[in-house]
């Protein structure tokens, strides 16, 4: 009868060890018993970039990259995109279950009541340069919020914890919109609590001289669906940073600021901007074959942006939803000529053995940038638009981490490859000659 164990024979000593396998993994701490002698620290695993290391046990998001599956708390993301709203999905991520109608009504009301920002934060944002990047302003303002809610550091108090979860989800659209308006040189617009979550963001971004902004329902729904698709994605770079930073028991505002900083990178939240720049560079459908050829030959550092994923080795399920969403948006805004370039690029790549053999399929970033651009957002707002919905996912990860008795402050090991011990050269004049130096005290 098979056993759920792994037998390891250490060829250095000839000793065999039996290590339990639980949920398809072994605990790397079990490797520490494998030693060559009493002075040996014990065996460690070496895994740069956590390519094959699980840092936590989580019940939030499930991904099967080989089959192109993404579930939030067990629900397929495609079903949620079709039938749910972002705030309902946020509740699902935070609480673990879909809300009852009464719970959803209360949840939406609580978030709606916390969309306003303290007026000092208006002054804070006004202090940035006129051309400051919106994501830089977003990160800084999120961090500054911790000074307005000092009780947020009481992370073991569940009531305080949840109060600040609601505040963060509610306030990030306002911070995002104000960062955009400052960048554009427009007056800041206050929240309109009669609008939906996505509609309110559109109002704060687009409202000009009209007394009240009425969002287009197609664009409003498109933005809400994009928020659903971006709400969480398992242990990606920014979620890992959220957990790692939060493990020090810092307040959630500081942890979200750290996660947002990770998202700022072009390999993470800035990827859809890179796709749009690639499509703009290609310019026309006729230029696609030549671009594909250059990518395959590695000429000029050309890369096929928006294809391939660290986890997905199949078609990203979010990309399928967004591709359909793009058609609805362009019926309102007019067809973006870059869409034809994107479609032709996808068609050729999905028929080319070079990309098929490498399992390079369109990911969520391939079409999302086109939609954001069609709605009217500049490319430097793309990572901010990513951070708005991902806040709920980060907070769900943070809450789960706090309640996990196995989690401690994050502290990875290293494999030291530097020089061994060496003494300061005796013939070198000491740089420090103060009262504690050997030279000073010997006189």
Order of alpha helices (4+ residues) and beta strands (2+ residues): beta-beta-beta-beta-beta-alpha-alpha-alpha-alpha-alpha-alpha-alpha-alpha-alpha-alpha-alpha-alpha-alpha-alpha-alpha-alpha-alpha-alpha
